[in-house]
Amino acid sequence: MGLDQYKQGKHHMQDDFPLLLSTLYDHAVWVHPDQEVVSVEADRSISRWTYASLDERIRKLASAFDALGLEVGDAVGTFAWNNHRHHELYWACSNTGRICHTINLRLFSDQIVYIVNHANDKVLFVDPDLVPLVAPHVDRFETVETIVIMGDQASDAIPGSVAYEDLIADQPEQSDWPMLDERSPMMFCYTSGTTGNPKGVAYTQRSTYLHTISNLANFSIEPTDNVLPVVPMFHASAWGYPFMAVTKGAKLTYPGPDLSPEGLVKLFVDEKVTFSAGVPTVWMGIQQHLTANPDIDISSIRAFLCGGSAVPRAMTEWFWTEKGIRVIQGWGMTETNPVASTAVLKPHMEEWPLSDQLDRLETAGIPIPGLQVKIVDEVGDPLPHDGEAFGELLIRGPWIAAEYYNDERSPQSFDNGWLRTGDVCKITPEGYIRITDRAKDVIKSGGEWISSLDVENSLMAHPAVAEATVVGLKHVKWQERPAAFVVVAPGQEVSEEDLLEHLSDRVAKWWLPDRIMFVDDIPKTGTGKFDKKVVRDQYSDLLMD
């Protein structure tokens, strides 16, 4: 074959071997058979496994899929916490071509029924303590043929259910994994669906493989690490960490149903966790617990990824200066499979003053290698990456979704290969993405934009504030004005006047909230974010007096 044909790509210069997760998995079991996986179970007991002992169970589960009549491309629903059986389901599905459909157990019941039916789940795996959330809706599941209880007993509340341990007990270990199409789906993740029904995103073998490798190249996990994903396995594949940790041969610690600060911190200490991942509200609770118990030693932790909503600058500073723990803010969406950028410092920034470092660490970070981003104005024209212009963030790349699964709403979010994120942001010349707001949350007051996120972060920098959210509410003169809703930290006292004074030298005067209300708690979505839609609806007329 001639040189011209090579140049035109008409010859494969490398073997066209598919990008399959089973190859990453087999390598990990072969090289790190004795690496440990720790799992907190539904009854709060702790079980300990090795990669090799779980491999036997995963191969039995794969044979059980055959016995259940599951074919390649069939969806397997999971309704479960972060534990070793959920881990087994992740890998048995991805290695055999079944689709692991992780169901967000914090969705409304009608949404759960909708996505089970929309995904055509054939089998549903349910943790024992979650049976009461599922049992009332069994008759509404249109395609589910078998319900498996993830333990050693079936459930009387779901007649005909099967115990997980009975399901795999007598199955042979599947020997070889099938050669799959790398573009075939291996996981369904649905958006949290704050408006309308949740939208499904199909993660493929190829997209998850590339997400795994690129994220490990961006921020390395090593076999010496112990990774504890606090972010649920039912939410965007726990941000990919079950795949990343296994690929590198790291220890995994699954926290099960106890996500309290006390429970998590005990696991950090007992298991010597080195890396974790979760939403800001989790880490704010842990910060409060550690502040109240200063003698607790969590020095094993070197860093954690924090995302899902804006990370308070004050919290990032506290963990670094008080505990020596680097907080890495990450950004992504269900549609980005999911991690798309991380706020890591460039080498020359490591010697900078802390305040300059925090200016970068409080951003959504730099895109993961392999992804492209741009910002556009209201008519779709590109804007400069000068740190000043702001517009909607668009992103594309080999692990970004191209459409929603079987959903007519796709054209609203996907435009000529680009995903419209709905996030309003600036991009600095250094490549850092600074998200100003969600497009639906930005406050337009008298024709001028106010960033609710900036005001929230400034409020949460006050030591008496545990949580704060800011929304735009209807106003007779200015169309919209900001109102803040604050949860006071335990044992603290603070007034509206105190907080307004605190904000006065941190944000523009006309950004100051018209009202600061103190509340016992702030409504949250199924993924732990502040649910601003609920807050806006509940207090819609607050500023109309």
N, C-alpha and C positions, 0 to 999 in steps of 0.2 A: 504494500500500500504506500502511495506516494506522500510526500511531505504536505502537499496541499490538502489532502484528505485528512491527515492528522490535525492540521490547523482548523479545519472545518468541524472537527469533533465527530467524524464519521468512523472513528475507531476507538475502542475502549483501551486506553493506555493503562488502566488499572482494572482489577477484577471488580465487576459490578455487584459486589456482595451487599445485601441489604443492611440497613441500619436497624438492628433488632435489639430490643432490651434483653432478650434471652442471652445474647453474647456477653453483655456486661454482667449479667447475673451469674452465668456459669464461671466466668473469670473470677468473680468475687468468692464464690464457694470453693473453687479450686485453690486459690491463693491464700484465702483467709478462713479456712473451715472452722477454726476454733474461736473466731471473733464472737463476741457476746451480743445478744439481744435481750433486753430486760423489758418486761411488760407488766403494768399494773392492771389487774383484772377487774371485772365488774364488782366483785366482792371486796375489793381493795387489797387482795393478796397479790404477791409479786411472784411471777414465774421467770425462770432464766433459761435461755436457749443459746445454742450456737448456730452459726450459719449452716453448719452441716446437719444439725438435728432439725432445724426448720426446713432444710432442703428436702428431707424425707417426707415431711408433712405436706409441703408444697407439691411434691410429685404425686402424693396420694390424692390431694385435692384435685389435681389436674385429671386424674383418672375418675374421680367422683363426678367431675363435670361431664365426662363421657357417659357415665352411668345415668346421669340426670337428663341425658338427651340434648345437652348444650352443644351447638355446633359453632364453628368458627364464625365470628361476627355477631353472635347472640350476646345480649346484654345481661349482666349479672348485677343486681342491685345490692348495695351495702348500706346498712343503717347502723353505724357502729362508731365507737370511740377509737382513739389511737391505741391499738394493742396488737399482740402478735398474730391473732387470727386475721385481723384486717390487713396486716402486713402480708400474710400468706395469700390472701385474696388478691392483693395488688399484683403479686408476682405470678401466681397461678394463671390469672387472666392475661397478663401481658405476655407471658411465655407461650401461651397456647392459642392466642388470637381471639379470646373472648374479650368482651368490653366490660371493664369494671366501672359501674355507674355508682359513684359515691353520692349519697343523698344527704343533703344538709338537713339535719334533724331539727334545726331551729326554724325551718320554714313553717308557714301556716299549713294546717292539715290539707286544705284544698290544693295548695301548691305541691305538696308531697304526692298526693294522688295524681295530679296532673303530670308530674315529671316521670313517675313510675310508668304511667300509661304511654306518655309521649316517647320514652326511651324503649318501650316494648320489653321491659325487664321480664325474663323468663323465670329466674330464681331470685329470691330476696333473702339475704343474710342479715340477721338482726341480733344485736347484743341483748343478753337476757334482761338487763335493767331498762331497755328501751321498748320492750314488748308492749307496755301500756300505751305508747304513742302510736303503735302500728296496728294493734289488734282491732280497734274500732273501724278501721278502714279496709280490712282485708277483702270484704265483698265488693269494694269499688275498684280493686286492681283487676284490669281487664286481661292482662297477658301473663300474670304471675302463676306459675304452675306448682311451685314448691317454695315453702318458707322454711329456712334453716335457722335454728336458734344457736348462736355462737357460744356454745358451752357443751356440757355433757348431759343435758336434759332437754327434752322438748318442752313446749309450753301448753298447759291446759287452756290458756286464753286464746290460743290459735290452734284449733283442731286440725290434725293432719300434719302439724309441723314436725320437723326432723331435727334431732340433735346433731350439731356439727361433728362432735367426736364419733358418734355412731356412723355418720356419713362417710368419714374417711378411714375408719378403723380397719376394715377388711379390704381396702383397695390396694392394688399393686402400685408400686412407684413407677410413674411414667418415666421412661428412659431418655428418649430424645425429644427435643422441642421441634415443632414443625417449622419449616422454612416459610415465612410469611411475607406478604407484600409490605414493604416498609411504610407505605402510605395508607395502610389499613388502620382503622381506629383501635385504640387499646383502652381508652377511658372516656367516659362522658362526665363532664362537669357542667352544672347549670348555674347561671347567675342567680344572685339572691332575689331578684324579681321584686324590687321595691315598687315598680309600677307594671301592671299587667302580669302575665304568666312568666315564670323564669325562662330564659333562653339557653338552649343547650349548646355546648361547645365540645367538639370531638377532638381529643388529643390523639395523634397518630404515633405509631412506632417511631417514625422519623423525627417528628417534632419533639417528642419527649427525650429521645436519644440526644438530639442536638442541644436541647435546653439543658440537659444534664451535663454534657461535656463543656459547653460554653460557660455555664455558671461555675463549674469547678475550676475552669481556667481563670475566671474573674476573681473568685475568692475561694481559696483552696481549703478543702477538708482533707485531713490526713488519716491514715489508719490508727494513729495515736489519739484521735479525737473521739469524744463520746457525744453524739448528737441527740438532743431531746427536742423533737418538734412539738411545741405547744399548739401551733396552728393546727386545726383539726384535719385529719386525713379525709374528712368529708368536704373540705373546702379547697378547691384547686390543687388537689394531690399533695396537701400539706406543703405547698410551695415547692414540690419536687424533692424534698429532703429525704424521704425514704429511698428514692432512686439514687440520689447523689451520695448518700452515706454508704449504701451497699456498693456502689460502683467503686468507691475508694477504700472499701474494707473497714469502715469505721464502726465503732460500737454504736448501737442504737438503744435509746431508752424511751419507751412509750409510756406516757403518763396516765392512760386510761381516763376514767370519768372525773377524777379529782383534779380540777384545774384551779383550785384555790391557791392564793399565794403561799399559804402554809404548806400545802401538799407539794407544790412545785419546788419550793425552796428546800424542803426535806430531801426530795429526789436529787436536786442539784448537789447537795452535800453528801448524801449517802453513796451516790453513784459516781461522784466526781465528774459531773457533766462539764464539757469544755465549750460546747456551742449549742445555741438554742435559737428558736424562731417563733415569733408570735406578734399579735397586734398591740398597739400602745397601751390600751386599757389593762392588759395583762401585766405589762411591765410597770405601769404606774402603781398597780396594786402590790407588786413585788417590792418596789421602791419604798412604799409605805411600811410594809412588813419588815424590811431590813432596817429602816430608820427606827422603828419601834424596838427592834432586837439587834442592836449594833454588834453584838458578839458573834453573830452567825458568820461563819467563814465560807464564802462562796468563791474563793480565789482560784478555784479550778477553772472557772469560766473565763475564756479569753475574749469572747465576742458573742453578740447575738444579732440576728436580723430582725428588724422591726418594721412592719408595714401594715397596709390595709387602710390606714389614714395617716395624716401628718403626725410626725413624731415631735413632741415638745422639745425645743432646744434645751430647756432647763433640765429635762430628764436625761438627755444625752450627756450634758455636762456633769450631772450628779454621778452617773454610773462611771464615767471616766475618772473624775477627780476623787471620788470617795471610794470606789471599788476597783479601779484599774481595768474596767470592762469597756471595750469598744462597742458602741451602739452603731450598727450599720443600717441606715434607713434604706429600705428597698421599695420599689414601686412596681406595680404590675396589675393585671386584671385577669379575670377568668379567661378572657379572650387571648391573653399573651402567654398562656401555658406555664406558669403565670409570671415568673420574675423577669422583668424587662430592663431594670436599671438598679444600680446600687450606689450609695454615697460612700465611696472609698476615697481616701486622700491619695494624691499623686506623690511620688517619692520626695520631691522638693518641698512639699507642704508639711512633711513630718516635723520640721524644725520651726515651723511658724508659731506665733503666739496662739494660745488656745482659742481666743475669740475669732481669729481668722480661720482656724480649722473648723470651728463650729459653723461659720458662715457656709462652708461647703458641706459639712456633715448634716446640716438641717435641710438640705435639698433632697430631691428625689434621686439625685446622683447622675451617673454617666451610663448611657446605654450599654447593655451587655454586648461584648464583641459578637458581631454577626447581625446586629439589628441596626436599622436606620430610622431616624426621627426627623420631623420637621414641624414647624408651627405655621398655621395659616390664619388669615383674617376671616371676616364673616362671609366673604364671597369666595374663599378658597385660595386666595393668592398667598404665596410663601412670604414669610416675614424673616428679617435678619436674626441671626443668633448673636445678638449684641448685649444680652442681659437686660435690655430695656423694653423692647417690643414684646407684647404678649398676645397669644392667640391660642386656638385649639391645637392640642398635640395630636399628631398623626404618627403612626409607627408601622413598620413592615419588617419582615424577616422570615427565616425558614421555620420558626416555631410559632409564628403569629397566625391566628385563625383567619381563614379567608371568607367564612360565612358561618351562620348559625345552623345547627343541625335541624333540617326539616322545618324551617321557620321563615315565614314571608317577611319578617322584619329585617332580614339581612341587609337590604339596600340602604337602610337608615344608618348603618354603622360601617359598611365596607365600601370603599371608593377607589376603583382602579388599583387594587392591590394594597391599598393603605387602610389600616383600621383607624376610624375616627374614635378617639378615646373618650371624648366628652370632658377632658381635663383642660383647663385654661392654664397656660404656663409661659414662662420665659426660658430661653436657653442661653447660657453664658458663652462667651468666646472659648472658655476652657472646656465646654461640653457638658456642664452641669445643668440638669433640668430643675427649674424651680417652679413647682406647681402653685399657682395662685388660688385656684379653686376648681371645684367641679363646675362645669358650665351651668348646671341647674342650681348651684348654690351661691354663685357670685352675686353680690348685692349691688344693685344699680340705684344709686341715690342721687336724684336731681341730675341724671345724665352722666354721673361719674361712677366709676367702679370702686367697690370696696372689697378687699380680700377677707372673707370670713376666717380663712385659715390663719392669716397673720394675726388677727385679733385674738383668736383662740390660743395660739401659741404664746402670745404675750400674756394672756390671762393665766395660763398654766405655769408660767414662770414665777408666779407669786407663791410663796411657800404655804399659804393657807388654802390654796385651791387644789382639789383632787382631780376634778374634771371640769371642763368647760366647753360649751358649744355656742356658736354664734350663727344666727339666721337673719335673713332679711324679712321684715314684716311690713304689711301695707301701711302707708302713711299718706295723710290727706295732701300735704304740701309737696313732699319729696318722692312720692310714689313708693319708695321703700326706704326703710331705715334699719340699722342693725340693732338687734336685741340679744343679750347674752344670758345664758342659763348655766349656773355654777353650782357644783357640788363642793361643799367645804370639806377639807381634809379632817379626819378624826382628831379631836382635841384642839382644833384651831377655831379662831373667831376672826371674822373680817366683815366689813360693811361695804355697801355699794360705793360710798364715797372713797373708801380706801382703795378699791379696785380701779375706780376712775382716775384717781391720782397716780396709781401705779402705771396705768396705761398712757398717761398724759405725755410722757417723754419717750414712749415706745412706738406710738402710731400717730398718724395725722389727726389733728383735732376733730375734723369732720368724720373720721372713722370711729370716734368714741360711741359706744352703744347708747341708745336713748334710754334703755332700761337694762339693769342687771338684776335678774331674779335668782333667788337661791332655792334650789330644788333638792329633794332627797336622792334622786337618781335621774339620769338622762337616758331616754329610750335608745336601744341599740338594735341594729339589724342582726340577721342571723350570722353574720361574719364578724360581729363585734364592733362595727363602726357606729358612730353616733347617727341615729336615724333622724335626720333633719326634717324629712317630710312629715313625720309624726309631730315633731316639735312645732313646725310651722302651722300645721292644721290645728293643733291644740291651742295655740296662742295667737291665732290669725288676727284677732281684733285688738290685741294688747295695746297697740300704739295709735288706735283710731279715736281715742277719747280727746 
